[in-house]
Structures are given as C-alpha cells and as structure tokens.
Amino acid sequence: MLPCGVYNERYAQDMAIVRTKRHWAILILAIFFLYLFPLFNLQYFISLINYLCITIIIVLGLQIV
C-alpha cells in the first residue's frame, strides 16, 4: 500500500517493491539484523527461528496443493 501523496508516474515505479526511502531504510536494517542475528544470540534461538521458518515454508507449500 502506498503512503499518502506517493503516486506512480512510470511503469517501473508501479512495479517496484521498495518504493520510498523509509522502505529502503527498513529493508537495509532488516538485512543487517538478519546478518548479525546468529553472532549475538544463543544456539537455542537460532534453532527455534530455523524450525519456525521451515514450518512456515511447509504450511505455505501445503496451500498450493
């Protein structure tokens, strides 16, 4: 959903996933967090996140069938 006052002027803008500077900042912070997460957390939390991601992929895969 576009923020108020942001309009698409070109087709490339309409197809863009990351549209505003705020979206770019959130994306960069998320990538930075995912890169540093394993370095500063316990093995238990990393294992828990891994199982959670696997479960999400399995559930989404079951919806396709």
N, C-alpha and C positions, 0 to 999 in steps of 0.2 A: 504494500500500500504506500502510495506516495505521500510525503508530507504536504501540508497546505502550501500552495504557492509554487510548487515544483511541477513544471509542465514539460512534456516531451516535444521537442522541435524536430528531431530527426529519428529515423528508424533505429539507428544504433542506440540512441538513448532509450527508446522504448524496449529494446531487447536486453538492456543492461541489467545485471543482477545487483550490482553495487552502484547506487545512483548518487548519493550525497557524500559530503566529506565526513559526516557523522557515521554513515555506514562503513566507509573506508576505515575510520578510526576503530570502530567496533571489530571489524574483520582483522585488522592488524593486532589488536590486543588479544583477540581470541586465539590467533595463531601463535602469538608469543606465549600465552598461558599454556596452550597445549604442548608447546616445545619444552617449557620449563617444569611442567607438572610432574613428570617422573623423577626429576632431580631432587625435589624437596618434599616428597611425600613417601609414606610408608608403602611397603610392598602390598599390604592388605588393600589399601585404597586403589592402587593401580590394578590389582586383580579384580576388585569389585567393579571398577569402571570398565574393564575389559569384558567381564561377563555381562554387564548391562548392555554394552554395545552389541555383543553377539546376540543377546536376546532380542534387541530391537531389530536387528537385521533378519532374524528368523521370523519374527512376527510380521514384518513388512513383506517378507517373501511368501508367507502363507496367504496373504491377502491377494496376491497376484493370481493364485490358482483358483 
